[in-house]
Every structure is written in structure tokens, then in C-alpha cells.
Amino acid sequence: MVSKRFASITHLHIYAIINTIIKYRYHLKGTTTLKILDVGCGNGLLLSTLLKELPLKNSGISFELYGLDVNDSHVQEPGYFNKTISLLQSAAPQIAWENNLKLITSNDQWPFEDGYFDLIFSNQVLEHVFNQQFFLKEIQRTMKEDGYSFHLYPLRHYLYEGHLLIPFVHKFRNWTSTYFWIKWASYLRIGTYKKNKQNGLVNSIQEYAEKHADYLTYQVNYQTLKEINVTAKQCRLKCSFDFTYPYYKQKVRSILRVPIMEEYKKKDIRSSANSFCFIFLKYVSGITLVLRKNDSF
């Protein structure tokens, strides 16, 4: 079970990564202020958690938190961003959130200066981004030279699609095959059809299959390991998957009701064990993509 301080394992994982980077990178450099961007900040709950928790763990460092989201994803309910602003204003009224929170379209350049952020992260966002090259270019542009960017999301390799809870459904390359697999999986009581029917969201399996085949066509864009590596290189970003293994350690500890890890070990920043485990973990669920732009050559 996740600590009551965090809404999910992913929120805890992001918090632990930030603490680890601060301890082993920024404290050593004498950094006193960090600018952090949550891309795809949604309802603002993760930002509000970080706003509360980070200063308690990292004395001597001040945090400037920013959020960015898009208004054309067709996923969020109308007016959700006003609720996001209200939530964060109630949590920290001294911060001018109307300046720190930005709502744009998917094709807009991010409204931040070049080299502005120390840390940029996203949580379950990249699988919904269709122009991933543009997304990574904006990370490269707005991140400081020695900055750090990390993103928790699933690659195409994973076996069990996390939105529909149907195995392999995201691997089909055409709409018709996707539709029929959703339909027959639903007949076999696999996936979320029963829940959707109980909540009055659909009236039949056929309606559910068509609606969610459309969802997989228009709302998600799973990338393979090779594809994200190529895109990162084109954007002059170093691509790795550090912190993927610790994410699963957090999951196991939660299941076993072992105390949470609020930071990871120094070796987790760059671990050969993590690289080995990633070979298998990318098939299980989410991975942690790490992007950096500093060039030592």
C-alpha cells in the first residue's frame, strides 16, 4: 500500500527520483534553487504533493514548481485546468500560479525561456504524445545544460495494455484487428467492458469495442525502444532508462507493506543492474525514460 502522503506509486517514484538527484548531484554542486516542470500536470495533485514534501526532505534548497498541459487532448473534462489552478492556489496562495501554470495546444512551443529548468518530468504522458520529436525538442530547448529529465510511461513492448486492461491490444497495426480483439476479449470477460457497462458509459460490447478501438487510434501512441532512442538522438538528448528497476522495487515494497523508499541509492542513477533488468521490465509495465543533454566529448 502506498503511503497516504502519495496518491500513487508513480507519484512516490517521481518524488524519490527528485530526492536522489538532489542528494547526489545538486547538493554536491551547492545548488540552492531548483526550477521544476511537470509536463502534463493534469489536476495538479502531483505538483501539490511535491510542493509539500520536497522542502521537508531537502533543507537548504528552494523550489520553483511549474506545470504545463494541453487543451486539445480530449482526455480531461472541460474546465479542469481552472480546478488545477484553484487546488494549487489553496495549497500555496503566495505563489502566482497563473504565471507558473500554462495551458497550450499540442503544437505550441512551450512558453518558457531556453535553458530555464533544472528538472523536467512527466507521469504517464508520453504514450499520449503523437509528435514525440517536437516534445523532446522542447525538453532539449528548455532544460539547462546540466539538467535532468525523466518520464514514466509504457513502451509498445509491454504486454498488458494499461488503459483497457487487455493483453496485446495495443500491438495491432490496423483498426479492424484492434476492434475484433477488444470485442472477443470482452466476451471472455477480459478488460474494462463490465465496468464501463455498469457505469452507463456503453450499452453493448460492440459499442465498447468501437469506442476503444478509436481511443487506441486517436489517443495513444506507443513507441518502441528503438523509436524513442532514435528520436532522442535526433533531438541531441542522451537516452537511458535509469530508475526503471527502483520503480519496481517500490511496487514490490508496496505489495509487501514494507516502508516506502523516499530516495534511491547513488548507484541507481547509473546502474548496470538496472540496464540488465530493463531488458525484461519493459515488457511488464511502465519504464522510466531519462533524458540529458550535457555533452562531455
Stockholm file with secondary structure:
# STOCKHOLM 1.0

chainA/1-297         MVSKRFASITHLHIYAIINTIIKYRYHLKGTTTLKILDVGCGNGLLLSTLLKELPLKNSGISFELYGLDVNDSHVQEPGYFNKTISLLQSAAPQIAWENNLKLITSNDQWPFEDGYFDLIFSNQVLEHVFNQQFFLKEIQRTMKEDGYSFHLYPLRHYLYEGHLLIPFVHKFRNWTSTYFWIKWASYLRIGTYKKNKQNGLVNSIQEYAEKHADYLTYQVNYQTLKEINVTAKQCRLKCSFDFTYPYYKQKVRSILRVPIMEEYKKKDIRSSANSFCFIFLKYVSGITLVLRKNDSF
#=GR chainA/1-297 SS CCCTTCSSHHHHHHHHHHHHHIIIIITTTTCCEEEEEEETCTTSHHHHHHHHHHHHHCTTCEEEEEEEEESCSSCSCTTHHHHHHHHHHHHCTTSCHHHHEEEECTTSCCSSCTTCEEEEEEESCGGGCSCHHHHHHHHHHHEEEEEEEEEEEECTTCSEETTTTEETGGGCSSHHHHHHHHHHHHHTTCSSHHHHHHTTSCSSHHHHHHHHHHHHHHTCCCCCHHHHHHHHHHTTCEEECTTHHHHHHHHHHHHTTCCCCSSCCGGGGSCHHHHHHHHHHTTTSEEEEEEECCCCC
#=GC SS_cons         CCCTTCSSHHHHHHHHHHHHHIIIIITTTTCCEEEEEEETCTTSHHHHHHHHHHHHHCTTCEEEEEEEEESCSSCSCTTHHHHHHHHHHHHCTTSCHHHHEEEECTTSCCSSCTTCEEEEEEESCGGGCSCHHHHHHHHHHHEEEEEEEEEEEECTTCSEETTTTEETGGGCSSHHHHHHHHHHHHHTTCSSHHHHHHTTSCSSHHHHHHHHHHHHHHTCCCCCHHHHHHHHHHTTCEEECTTHHHHHHHHHHHHTTCCCCSSCCGGGGSCHHHHHHHHHHTTTSEEEEEEECCCCC
//
